[in-house]
Amino acid sequence: MTAQDNNSAVNYDVADNHGHVPVMRERMAQLLEPAVAGDNAVLIDGTLGAGGHTEYFLNKFPNVRVIGVDRDGASLAAATERLAPFGDRFVGVNARFDDVCAEIERAEGAIFDVAREHGIAGALFDLGVSSMQLDQVERGFAYKTDAPLDMRMDPSHGITAADILNTYSHGDLARILKTYGDERFAGKIASAVLKEREKEPFSNSERLVELLYATIPAATRRTGGHPAKRTFQALRVEVNRELEAIEQVIPVITDALTVGGRAVFMSYQSLEDRIVKQAFAELTKSKTPAGLPMDLPGTAPKFKTVTRGAEKASAEEIEENSRAASVRVRAIERLEGEPSLHPPGGTS
């Protein structure tokens, strides 16, 4: 069965999903189903959002229990209310997703006891900012509406996008615009920001958007999409340390998987997908010296990739849900070893 066949049933009711349509939910369920078929199956939804994927899993897999993780307390509260009919089969955790295993280690409750005793059967990470957060104008994620330059997924602490614009050096600002936004005019924009902030600190998105229109050449503006898109993406990634969280969660979650357990990552940016791809390549690589006809004892890979390369959404799904257009899906399965919730390196 092809990926296109696998996610062909995409007639989602947006109202039922609280305005947020879960991307490729059918395919995500198919990828996770072999891992969660047994008893004592605990699944982690590392990016809970509105709870659409989790609700689907809880309905489709009646034996599964889900730990839903979100750093946004308001989103977590709303999703927890939505998932209340499932009783103790769902528990929400307010944390960054790379801290999930540390949270499980110290939390109380039956679902955490099962996770500690048996390991994690499956995990899903739907990366990036959710459409629900983009729709909250006051959060400052969107560049088409004037709003405070915040961009924090957890608005209770951490630096804001305005802090970055008002305090970063030219070099650091240019670096994040280039690295996280692939912005061709990173240095030019950084120079304009430093000059403009001397007049008055940045506070709202409209002023930044006006600066970008004035700084990016007209020819590029006509062909390169909205001139603010790359800068806003770069600021959001820096504010939330998104790439660092992805790098850290992969060894954490794969170490916690039980044999046969699977972790699925949905990436929407090339930087995200590259991190997942490289980490999976390392995890699935044999440690046997090159040239030997078979793996030596203890050197065979402990994981295998489940997807062939990065799977994409079908044309039908993209037509139904435009957010699916850029998604890249990779999944990995544990072949051997004992699950451990202790983060690699012995830290917590």
C-alpha positions in Angstrom: 0.0 0.0 0.0 1.4 3.4 -1.0 1.6 6.5 1.2 -1.0 8.0 -1.1 -3.4 5.1 -0.5 -2.7 5.2 3.2 -3.9 8.8 3.8 -6.7 8.9 1.2 -9.5 9.2 3.8 -9.2 12.9 4.6 -12.7 14.3 4.8 -12.1 15.9 8.2 -14.7 18.0 9.9 -12.8 21.2 10.9 -15.4 22.1 13.5 -15.0 18.7 15.2 -11.2 19.4 15.3 -11.5 22.7 17.0 -10.4 24.5 13.9 -7.2 22.5 13.7 -7.1 19.6 11.1 -4.7 16.9 12.2 -2.3 16.2 9.3 -2.2 12.6 7.9 -4.0 11.2 10.9 -4.9 8.0 9.1 -1.3 7.4 8.1 0.0 8.2 11.6 -2.3 5.6 13.0 -1.1 3.0 10.5 2.5 3.7 11.3 1.9 3.4 15.1 -0.6 0.5 15.0 1.9 -2.4 15.1 3.6 -0.8 18.1 0.5 -0.3 20.2 -1.4 -3.5 19.5 -0.5 -5.2 22.7 -1.4 -4.7 26.3 0.1 -1.9 28.5 0.6 0.3 25.4 1.5 3.9 26.3 1.7 6.3 23.5 3.3 9.8 23.7 1.8 12.6 21.7 4.8 15.0 22.1 3.1 17.9 20.4 -0.5 17.7 21.6 -1.9 20.9 20.2 -5.6 20.8 19.9 -5.6 17.0 20.6 -6.8 15.9 17.2 -4.2 13.1 16.6 -4.6 11.9 20.2 -8.4 11.8 20.0 -8.2 9.7 16.8 -5.7 7.3 18.4 -7.8 6.9 21.6 -10.9 6.1 19.5 -9.0 3.8 17.1 -6.9 1.9 19.7 -9.2 1.1 22.6 -6.4 -0.4 24.7 -4.0 2.5 24.3 -3.2 5.2 26.9 -1.8 8.5 25.8 0.5 11.0 27.5 0.0 14.3 25.7 2.7 16.9 26.0 2.5 20.6 25.3 4.6 23.5 26.5 1.6 25.9 25.9 -0.5 25.7 29.1 -3.6 27.2 27.4 -3.4 24.7 24.6 -2.9 21.8 27.0 -5.9 22.9 29.1 -8.2 23.1 26.1 -7.0 19.7 24.7 -7.4 18.1 28.2 -11.0 19.3 28.3 -11.6 17.9 24.8 -10.2 14.5 25.8 -11.9 14.3 29.2 -14.4 11.7 27.9 -11.5 9.2 27.7 -11.0 9.3 31.5 -7.7 8.1 32.8 -6.6 6.8 29.3 -5.3 10.3 28.7 -3.1 12.5 30.9 -1.6 15.9 29.9 1.9 17.1 30.7 2.9 20.8 30.6 6.5 20.6 29.4 8.8 20.9 26.4 8.7 17.6 24.6 12.3 16.7 25.1 11.6 16.7 28.9 8.8 14.2 28.6 10.7 11.2 30.0 12.0 13.2 32.9 8.4 14.2 33.6 7.3 10.6 33.5 10.0 9.5 35.9 8.7 11.9 38.6 5.0 12.0 37.9 2.3 10.1 39.8 -0.5 8.1 38.3 -1.3 4.7 36.7 -0.4 5.7 33.2 3.1 6.8 34.4 3.5 3.6 36.4 2.8 1.6 33.2 5.3 3.7 31.2 8.0 3.3 33.8 7.4 -0.5 34.0 7.0 -1.4 30.3 8.5 1.5 28.4 6.9 3.6 25.6 5.1 1.7 22.8 4.8 4.6 20.4 5.4 8.4 20.1 4.3 11.0 17.6 6.0 14.4 17.1 4.1 16.9 14.9 6.8 19.5 14.7 6.6 23.3 14.3 3.9 25.8 15.3 0.3 24.7 15.2 -2.4 26.5 13.1 -4.2 27.0 16.4 -1.3 29.1 17.7 -1.0 31.0 14.4 -4.7 31.9 14.7 -4.1 33.6 18.1 -3.2 37.1 17.0 -1.9 38.2 20.3 0.9 35.5 20.2 2.7 37.3 17.4 3.4 34.3 15.2 1.7 35.7 12.1 3.1 38.5 10.0 -0.1 39.4 8.3 -1.7 41.0 11.4 -0.1 43.5 13.8 0.6 42.0 17.2 3.2 42.0 20.0 6.4 40.3 18.9 6.2 37.5 21.3 6.2 34.1 19.5 6.7 32.0 22.7 5.0 28.6 22.6 5.1 28.8 26.4 4.2 32.4 27.1 5.0 32.1 30.8 8.7 32.4 30.4 11.7 32.8 28.1 12.8 35.5 25.7 10.5 37.0 23.1 11.0 37.8 19.4 11.2 41.5 20.5 14.0 40.7 22.9 16.0 39.1 20.1 15.5 42.1 17.8 16.4 44.6 20.5 19.4 42.8 22.1 21.1 40.5 19.7 24.3 41.6 18.0 24.5 42.0 14.2 26.4 38.7 13.9 24.0 36.7 16.0 20.9 38.2 14.3 22.3 37.6 10.8 23.2 34.0 11.8 19.7 33.0 13.0 18.1 34.6 10.0 20.4 32.7 7.6 20.4 29.4 9.5 16.8 29.1 10.6 15.1 31.2 7.9 17.4 30.6 4.9 17.2 34.4 4.4 19.4 35.6 1.5 19.5 39.1 2.9 20.2 38.2 6.5 23.1 40.6 6.9 21.2 43.5 5.3 18.2 42.9 7.5 20.3 42.7 10.6 21.9 46.0 9.8 18.5 47.6 9.3 17.2 46.2 12.5 20.2 47.6 14.5 19.7 51.0 12.9 16.0 51.0 13.5 16.2 49.9 17.2 18.4 52.8 18.0 15.4 55.1 17.3 13.0 52.9 19.3 12.9 49.3 20.5 10.8 46.8 18.5 7.5 45.8 20.1 5.0 45.0 17.4 5.1 42.9 14.2 3.8 45.7 11.8 7.0 47.7 12.3 9.2 44.7 11.6 7.1 43.8 8.5 7.5 47.4 7.2 11.3 47.2 7.7 11.4 44.0 5.7 9.5 45.5 2.9 11.9 48.4 2.8 15.0 46.2 3.1 14.4 43.3 0.7 14.7 44.2 -2.9 11.5 44.6 -4.9 12.4 41.9 -7.5 12.8 39.4 -4.7 9.5 40.5 -3.0 7.7 39.9 -6.3 8.8 36.3 -6.7 9.9 35.0 -3.3 6.6 35.0 -1.3 5.9 37.3 1.6 9.1 39.1 2.5 8.4 38.5 6.3 8.0 34.7 6.1 11.6 33.7 6.5 12.4 36.2 9.2 9.4 35.3 11.3 10.2 31.6 11.0 13.8 32.2 12.1 12.7 34.3 15.1 10.2 31.7 16.2 12.7 28.9 15.9 15.2 30.9 18.0 12.6 32.0 20.6 11.5 28.4 21.2 14.8 26.6 20.7 12.9 24.3 18.4 15.9 22.6 16.7 17.7 22.0 20.0 14.5 20.3 21.3 14.3 18.0 18.3 18.0 17.1 18.6 17.6 16.3 22.3 14.3 14.4 22.1 15.4 11.8 19.5 17.8 9.9 21.8 15.5 10.4 24.7 12.4 8.9 23.1 14.2 6.1 21.1 15.9 5.0 24.4 12.5 4.9 26.1 10.9 2.7 23.4 10.1 -0.9 24.1 11.1 -3.6 21.5 8.7 -3.1 18.6 8.0 0.4 19.7 7.9 3.2 17.1 8.6 6.9 17.0 7.1 9.0 14.2 8.3 12.5 13.3 6.4 15.0 11.1 8.6 17.8 9.9 7.6 20.9 8.0 11.0 22.6 7.4 14.1 21.2 5.8 16.2 21.9 8.9 13.8 19.8 11.1 13.7 16.9 8.6 17.5 17.0 8.2 18.0 16.5 12.0 15.6 13.6 12.0 17.1 12.0 8.9 20.6 12.2 10.2 19.7 10.9 13.7 17.8 8.0 12.2 20.7 7.1 9.9 23.0 6.9 12.9 20.6 4.8 15.0 20.0 2.3 12.2 23.7 2.0 11.2 25.6 -1.3 11.9 28.7 -0.8 14.0 30.4 -3.8 12.3 33.6 -2.8 10.5 33.1 -2.3 6.7 33.8 -5.4 4.5 32.7 -8.1 6.9 29.9 -10.4 5.5 27.7 -10.2 8.7 27.3 -8.2 11.8 29.6 -9.0 14.7 27.9 -9.8 18.1 26.7 -6.5 19.7 27.2 -4.4 16.5 23.9 -4.9 14.7 21.7 -1.9 14.6 19.1 -1.7 17.4 16.6 0.2 15.2 15.2 0.1 11.7 13.5 2.8 9.7 9.8 2.1 8.9 9.3 4.6 6.2 11.2 4.6 2.9 12.8 8.0 3.0 10.4 10.8 3.9 6.8 10.2 3.2 4.6 13.0 1.9 0.9 13.7 2.0 -1.3 12.8 -0.9 -2.6 15.4 -3.4 -6.1 14.7 -2.0 -5.0 15.4 1.6 -3.2 18.6 0.6 -6.3 19.8 -1.2 -8.3 19.2 2.0 -5.7 20.5 4.3 -3.1 22.9 2.9 -0.8 22.6 6.0 0.0 19.0 4.8 1.7 20.4 1.7 5.2 20.6 3.3 5.1 17.7 5.7 7.8 15.0 5.6 7.2 11.9 7.7 9.9 9.6 9.1 9.4 6.6 11.4 11.7 4.4 13.3 11.2 1.1 15.2 13.2 -0.5 18.0 14.6 -4.0 17.3 16.3 -4.9 20.6 17.4 -3.5 24.0 15.7 -2.6 27.2 13.7 0.6 27.4 15.0 3.3 29.7 13.4 6.6 30.7 16.7 8.0 31.9 18.0 10.6 29.4 21.2 9.5 27.6 24.2 10.8 29.5 22.7 10.4 32.9 21.1 13.8 33.2 17.5 14.7 33.9 
